[in-house]
Amino acid sequence: MITGNQRQNIALFLAILFHVCGVIGILFTPYKQWFINNTPLTLLLMAALLIFTQKDKTISFWMFAVLCFATGVIVEIVGVNTGYLFGNYSYGTVLGPKIYAVPWLIGVNWFTTVFCAGNIIHRLNEWLLQKIDVEKRPSATVQTLSFLFDAATLTTVFDWVLEPTAIRLGYWQWQPEGEIPLFNFVCWFAVSAVLLTVFRLLKFDKHNQFALHLFIIQLLFFLVLQTFL
């Protein structure tokens, strides 16, 4: 029987291994394109590891995962095909099969990013509240608004770090080429805030340590590639 700590350690090891190999393969080997083309495998594995490390996989947890996936795909379909969300952009072939010009894997990425950000801010807020006397704590409404703002900001910052590298790797392209519109980040914040509202309301365990580790690993991965690619 694998314990919770063992699951966390296995997931952390695999996440570090795959991302370090990805950095080395893309920056220092002649097999750069092979590593880029296998991005879908890494994204799927990371999502699977989040599920693997999640305690008490309740119906609420699965509802949230499905909602993130479906919402992510739908808003991206609207964005790619109309420009009404995010801006004028199109996906390349790297991320795999598409639904109405949007890789279905994007839905997985939305789940991973929002779930990680939600876990991080949820745990941070709990830690901060423990430092404040009960009678001095902010109201439940203020706590919720603070959570939504902080977590949605975190997902938006992640996208801001990701964007330049994603373009260089051929994940997607903006029109005009190379110009990332501010509207993209506004939409990221808004859509994330909606999903994080559901995250806040649903009852499931929100203390997945691997979510923090994965978020940091992915952030460092894209920062390194952005710097040296």
Buried (B, 14 or more C-beta within 10 A) or exposed (E): EEEEEEBBBBBBEBBBEBBBEBBEBBBEEEEBEEBBBBBBEBBBBBBEBBBBBBEEEBEBBEEBBEBBBEBBBBBBBBBBEEBEBBBBBEBBEBBBEBEEEBBBBBBBBBBBBBBBBBBBBBBBBEEEEEEEEEEEBEEEEEBBEBBBBBBBBBBBBBBEBBBBBBBEBBBBBBEEEEEBBEBBBBBBBEBBBBBBBBBBEBEBEBEBBBBBBBBEBBBBBBEBBBEEB
